[in-house]
């Protein structure tokens, strides 16, 4: 599970603050994403924190 929006496994970006992508931050929601073996995002479920 990755916090924020994940464009690929292990990579986290925050659409409202992209410059914070490399820092630890606490968003108000979590997105659980699943990927196929090629790393393409299959599903993304938003979960309230």
Beta strands, then each sheet from edge to edge (+ up, - down):
strand 1: 2-3
strand 2: 5-8
strand 3: 11-13
strand 4: 29-35
strand 5: 41-48
sheet 1: 1+ 4- 5+
sheet 2: 2+ 3-
end
